Amino acid sequence: MADVHGHIVPYRTFVRVWLLLLALTSVLVATSMLFHQALSVWAMLILTPIKAGLVFFYFMHLKYEKPYLRALFFLALGLLIILIGLLFFDILNR
């Protein structure tokens, strides 16, 4: 049986990531209330993947996985982005 080692992450790291997620959410809410809708969409398109990455890497412990599993994750994420982009392209040309 393989020896499995867990990663002990200090609570301080989780609290810092959580506070950063709260700050990014606050920026998104403020942007949507104070600025034009086009700027709000760009803020969401930029900040939301950053927030998702923080959740994946710290709360779902992707940071401590093997490189091939991370590569597989990014491959699936890239495929999703391409498919969503093709969907938008299709809707734009109707």
C-alpha positions as CSV (number, residue, x, y, z in Angstrom):
1,M,0.0,0.0,0.0
2,A,1.3,3.4,-1.0
3,D,2.3,5.8,1.8
4,V,0.0,8.8,1.5
5,H,1.1,12.1,2.9
6,G,-1.3,14.9,3.5
7,H,-0.5,18.5,3.2
8,I,-0.9,20.6,6.3
9,V,-1.9,24.1,5.3
10,P,-2.0,26.7,8.1
11,Y,-5.3,28.4,8.8
12,R,-3.6,31.7,8.2
13,T,-3.3,30.8,4.5
14,F,-7.0,30.0,4.2
15,V,-8.0,33.2,6.0
16,R,-5.8,35.2,3.7
17,V,-7.2,33.6,0.6
18,W,-10.7,34.1,1.9
19,L,-10.1,37.8,2.6
20,L,-8.7,38.2,-0.9
21,L,-11.8,36.5,-2.3
22,L,-14.0,38.9,-0.3
23,A,-12.0,41.9,-1.6
24,L,-12.3,40.7,-5.2
25,T,-16.0,40.2,-4.7
26,S,-16.3,43.7,-3.3
27,V,-14.4,45.1,-6.3
28,L,-16.9,43.3,-8.6
29,V,-19.9,44.6,-6.8
30,A,-18.5,48.1,-6.7
31,T,-17.7,48.0,-10.4
32,S,-21.2,46.8,-11.3
33,M,-22.8,49.6,-9.2
34,L,-20.5,52.5,-10.1
35,F,-19.4,52.0,-13.7
36,H,-20.9,51.4,-17.1
37,Q,-22.2,47.9,-17.9
38,A,-19.4,47.2,-20.4
39,L,-16.7,47.8,-17.8
40,S,-18.6,45.6,-15.3
41,V,-18.5,42.7,-17.9
42,W,-14.8,43.2,-18.4
43,A,-14.2,43.2,-14.7
44,M,-16.2,40.0,-14.3
45,L,-14.3,38.3,-17.2
46,I,-11.0,39.2,-15.6
47,L,-11.6,38.8,-11.9
48,T,-13.9,35.8,-11.9
49,P,-11.3,33.4,-13.3
50,I,-8.8,34.7,-10.7
51,K,-11.2,34.0,-7.9
52,A,-11.9,30.5,-9.4
53,G,-8.2,29.8,-9.6
54,L,-7.8,30.7,-5.9
55,V,-10.6,28.4,-4.9
56,F,-9.1,25.6,-7.1
57,F,-5.6,25.9,-5.9
58,Y,-6.1,26.6,-2.2
59,F,-9.5,25.2,-1.1
60,M,-9.5,22.2,-3.4
61,H,-5.8,21.7,-2.9
62,L,-4.9,21.6,-6.6
63,K,-1.7,23.3,-5.6
64,Y,-0.4,20.1,-4.0
65,E,-1.3,17.7,-6.8
66,K,1.0,16.2,-9.3
67,P,1.9,18.2,-12.4
68,Y,0.1,15.8,-14.8
69,L,-3.2,16.3,-12.9
70,R,-2.8,20.0,-13.0
71,A,-2.1,19.8,-16.7
72,L,-5.2,17.8,-17.2
73,F,-7.2,20.3,-15.3
74,F,-5.9,23.2,-17.4
75,L,-6.5,21.2,-20.6
76,A,-10.2,20.7,-19.6
77,L,-10.5,24.4,-18.6
78,G,-9.0,25.4,-22.0
79,L,-11.4,23.2,-23.8
80,L,-14.3,24.8,-21.9
81,I,-13.1,28.3,-22.8
82,I,-12.8,27.3,-26.5
83,L,-16.3,25.8,-26.5
84,I,-17.8,28.9,-24.8
85,G,-16.0,31.1,-27.3
86,L,-17.4,29.1,-30.2
87,L,-20.8,29.4,-28.7
88,F,-20.5,33.2,-28.5
89,F,-19.2,33.3,-32.0
90,D,-22.2,31.3,-33.2
91,I,-24.7,33.6,-31.4
92,L,-22.9,36.7,-32.7
93,N,-23.3,35.5,-36.3
94,R,-27.0,34.7,-36.2
